[in-house]
Amino acid sequence: MDRKSKIYVAGHLGMVGSAIVRELHRQGYDNIITRTHAELDLCRQDAVEHFFSAERPEYVFLAAAKVGGIGANSAAPADFMYMNMMLEMNVIHAAMQNGCKKLEFLGSSCIYPRMAPQPMTEQCLLTSSLEQTNEAYALAKISGLKYCEYLNRQYHTDYISVMPTNLYGPNDNYHPENSHVLPAMIRRFHEAKVGHAESVVCWGDGSPLREFLYVDDLANLCVFLMNNYSGDETVNAGTGKELTIKELAEMVARVVGYKGRIEWDTTRPNGTPRKLLDVSKAARLGWSYKTELEDGIRLAYKDYVTRYAQ
């Protein structure tokens, strides 16, 4: 990309999309196209085709998605599959039809098998069964990255895929029922601190291992890959470091300043036992993360207090 390239960021109001827009501006890219959901419903094929025909972006970052935590994915798998498959297929297909030079598809580490060897390499995709609690979302994301691969093979496009680990940071979703584990904890511990609650209840038994990447680090990688990587195989985005959910809860409580007890509801699902990405491919390309987890949680908590807790 050069600084005047016409760039479309799909999902620019979400956590990932807004971080990509920030990173593009930081690096001097100023010809950025965005549309809100009210302006462009990506699930409507005719609307998406009209948009691409009229605007003809040269580069596309496909960060739009319907996302949620274990509870949301388990409660509405049909919605997660339909909406994600529709929007990604519409955008990728319309980009191809209208001469887009390069597209970058944002997926999720949940595409990898539930019991994949750890840390998970890009090559373990489709080698065994998925985690049931978010299977519908994972299948949609696998379809998107495979469609990019097939277009490259059949039409010689230059479409790439990035698979981030668990993300957090500014503009995250802190909904009490539909958010991911880290933002859910930030909200829960903050409300417990403000309300002087004696204890906070977290799902599962605290044993699953998880990896977390600050969203601005992901955005930096996304721009880096757009400029430096081409290939059918996806690229993992993470830190290569993990901790238990119990350790995460203790860290969030410490950052928030909550002093009460942490209790565990073992009737609730744990999810995948372990999800650590092998990030050696990104490292070989010349990229590494910058933000350590506790520092990132402080930044995320500041964002939460500023936007939601006034």
DARA-V901188 format. One record per residue. N is the residue number from 0. RES is the residue in three letters. OMEGA is omega in whole degrees, -180 to 180 (NA if undefined). Layout:
# DARA-V901188
n-><N | N>
res-><RES | RES>
omega-><OMEGA | OMEGA>
This chain:
# DARA-V901188
n-><0 | 1 | 2 | 3 | 4 | 5 | 6 | 7 | 8 | 9 | 10 | 11 | 12 | 13 | 14 | 15 | 16 | 17 | 18 | 19 | 20 | 21 | 22 | 23 | 24 | 25 | 26 | 27 | 28 | 29 | 30 | 31 | 32 | 33 | 34 | 35 | 36 | 37 | 38 | 39 | 40 | 41 | 42 | 43 | 44 | 45 | 46 | 47 | 48 | 49 | 50 | 51 | 52 | 53 | 54 | 55 | 56 | 57 | 58 | 59 | 60 | 61 | 62 | 63 | 64 | 65 | 66 | 67 | 68 | 69 | 70 | 71 | 72 | 73 | 74 | 75 | 76 | 77 | 78 | 79 | 80 | 81 | 82 | 83 | 84 | 85 | 86 | 87 | 88 | 89 | 90 | 91 | 92 | 93 | 94 | 95 | 96 | 97 | 98 | 99 | 100 | 101 | 102 | 103 | 104 | 105 | 106 | 107 | 108 | 109 | 110 | 111 | 112 | 113 | 114 | 115 | 116 | 117 | 118 | 119 | 120 | 121 | 122 | 123 | 124 | 125 | 126 | 127 | 128 | 129 | 130 | 131 | 132 | 133 | 134 | 135 | 136 | 137 | 138 | 139 | 140 | 141 | 142 | 143 | 144 | 145 | 146 | 147 | 148 | 149 | 150 | 151 | 152 | 153 | 154 | 155 | 156 | 157 | 158 | 159 | 160 | 161 | 162 | 163 | 164 | 165 | 166 | 167 | 168 | 169 | 170 | 171 | 172 | 173 | 174 | 175 | 176 | 177 | 178 | 179 | 180 | 181 | 182 | 183 | 184 | 185 | 186 | 187 | 188 | 189 | 190 | 191 | 192 | 193 | 194 | 195 | 196 | 197 | 198 | 199 | 200 | 201 | 202 | 203 | 204 | 205 | 206 | 207 | 208 | 209 | 210 | 211 | 212 | 213 | 214 | 215 | 216 | 217 | 218 | 219 | 220 | 221 | 222 | 223 | 224 | 225 | 226 | 227 | 228 | 229 | 230 | 231 | 232 | 233 | 234 | 235 | 236 | 237 | 238 | 239 | 240 | 241 | 242 | 243 | 244 | 245 | 246 | 247 | 248 | 249 | 250 | 251 | 252 | 253 | 254 | 255 | 256 | 257 | 258 | 259 | 260 | 261 | 262 | 263 | 264 | 265 | 266 | 267 | 268 | 269 | 270 | 271 | 272 | 273 | 274 | 275 | 276 | 277 | 278 | 279 | 280 | 281 | 282 | 283 | 284 | 285 | 286 | 287 | 288 | 289 | 290 | 291 | 292 | 293 | 294 | 295 | 296 | 297 | 298 | 299 | 300 | 301 | 302 | 303 | 304 | 305 | 306 | 307 | 308 | 309>
res-><MET | ASP | ARG | LYS | SER | LYS | ILE | TYR | VAL | ALA | GLY | HIS | LEU | GLY | MET | VAL | GLY | SER | ALA | ILE | VAL | ARG | GLU | LEU | HIS | ARG | GLN | GLY | TYR | ASP | ASN | ILE | ILE | THR | ARG | THR | HIS | ALA | GLU | LEU | ASP | LEU | CYS | ARG | GLN | ASP | ALA | VAL | GLU | HIS | PHE | PHE | SER | ALA | GLU | ARG | PRO | GLU | TYR | VAL | PHE | LEU | ALA | ALA | ALA | LYS | VAL | GLY | GLY | ILE | GLY | ALA | ASN | SER | ALA | ALA | PRO | ALA | ASP | PHE | MET | TYR | MET | ASN | MET | MET | LEU | GLU | MET | ASN | VAL | ILE | HIS | ALA | ALA | MET | GLN | ASN | GLY | CYS | LYS | LYS | LEU | GLU | PHE | LEU | GLY | SER | SER | CYS | ILE | TYR | PRO | ARG | MET | ALA | PRO | GLN | PRO | MET | THR | GLU | GLN | CYS | LEU | LEU | THR | SER | SER | LEU | GLU | GLN | THR | ASN | GLU | ALA | TYR | ALA | LEU | ALA | LYS | ILE | SER | GLY | LEU | LYS | TYR | CYS | GLU | TYR | LEU | ASN | ARG | GLN | TYR | HIS | THR | ASP | TYR | ILE | SER | VAL | MET | PRO | THR | ASN | LEU | TYR | GLY | PRO | ASN | ASP | ASN | TYR | HIS | PRO | GLU | ASN | SER | HIS | VAL | LEU | PRO | ALA | MET | ILE | ARG | ARG | PHE | HIS | GLU | ALA | LYS | VAL | GLY | HIS | ALA | GLU | SER | VAL | VAL | CYS | TRP | GLY | ASP | GLY | SER | PRO | LEU | ARG | GLU | PHE | LEU | TYR | VAL | ASP | ASP | LEU | ALA | ASN | LEU | CYS | VAL | PHE | LEU | MET | ASN | ASN | TYR | SER | GLY | ASP | GLU | THR | VAL | ASN | ALA | GLY | THR | GLY | LYS | GLU | LEU | THR | ILE | LYS | GLU | LEU | ALA | GLU | MET | VAL | ALA | ARG | VAL | VAL | GLY | TYR | LYS | GLY | ARG | ILE | GLU | TRP | ASP | THR | THR | ARG | PRO | ASN | GLY | THR | PRO | ARG | LYS | LEU | LEU | ASP | VAL | SER | LYS | ALA | ALA | ARG | LEU | GLY | TRP | SER | TYR | LYS | THR | GLU | LEU | GLU | ASP | GLY | ILE | ARG | LEU | ALA | TYR | LYS | ASP | TYR | VAL | THR | ARG | TYR | ALA | GLN>
omega-><168 | -171 | -180 | 179 | 178 | -171 | 176 | 175 | 178 | -178 | -172 | 179 | 178 | -178 | -177 | -179 | 180 | 177 | 178 | 177 | 177 | -178 | 178 | 178 | -179 | -179 | 173 | 176 | -175 | 180 | -173 | 178 | 175 | 173 | 173 | 177 | 178 | 180 | -177 | 177 | -175 | 176 | 179 | -175 | -178 | -180 | -180 | 179 | 178 | 179 | -178 | 178 | -178 | -172 | -179 | 177 | 179 | -179 | -178 | 168 | -177 | -179 | 179 | 179 | 167 | -175 | 178 | -180 | -177 | -177 | -179 | -180 | -179 | -176 | -173 | -177 | -180 | 179 | -179 | 180 | -175 | -174 | -178 | 179 | -179 | -174 | -177 | 179 | 179 | -177 | -178 | -179 | -180 | 177 | 179 | -178 | -174 | 169 | 177 | -177 | -177 | 178 | 177 | -177 | 180 | 179 | -177 | 179 | 178 | 176 | -176 | -178 | -178 | -177 | 179 | 175 | -177 | -9 | -172 | 176 | 178 | -176 | -177 | 178 | 175 | 178 | 175 | -170 | -178 | 171 | -174 | -174 | 177 | -177 | -177 | 178 | -180 | 180 | 177 | -179 | 176 | 179 | 180 | -179 | 178 | 177 | 175 | 179 | -178 | 176 | 177 | -177 | -174 | -174 | 177 | 173 | 177 | -177 | -175 | -179 | 178 | -179 | -179 | 168 | 179 | -175 | 176 | 177 | -178 | 177 | 177 | 178 | -178 | 179 | -175 | -178 | -169 | -178 | 175 | -168 | -175 | 176 | 177 | 179 | 179 | -180 | -175 | -179 | 177 | -180 | 177 | 178 | -179 | -178 | 179 | 179 | -179 | -178 | 175 | 180 | 177 | -177 | 174 | -179 | 177 | -174 | -177 | 178 | -179 | 177 | -178 | -180 | 177 | -168 | 178 | 173 | 176 | -179 | 177 | 177 | -179 | 179 | 178 | -179 | 178 | -178 | -169 | -176 | 170 | 179 | -179 | -176 | 179 | 177 | 177 | 178 | -180 | -180 | -174 | -180 | -179 | 174 | 179 | 176 | 176 | 178 | 177 | 180 | 180 | 179 | 179 | 178 | 179 | -180 | -178 | -178 | 178 | -174 | -176 | -178 | 172 | -180 | -175 | 179 | -175 | 172 | 179 | -176 | 174 | -170 | -179 | -178 | -176 | 179 | 178 | -179 | 168 | -176 | -177 | -180 | 177 | 179 | 178 | 178 | 176 | -178 | 171 | -178 | -178 | -167 | 175 | -168 | -177 | 176 | 179 | 178 | 176 | 179 | 179 | 180 | 176 | 178 | 179 | -179 | -179 | -172 | -171 | -167 | -180 | NA>
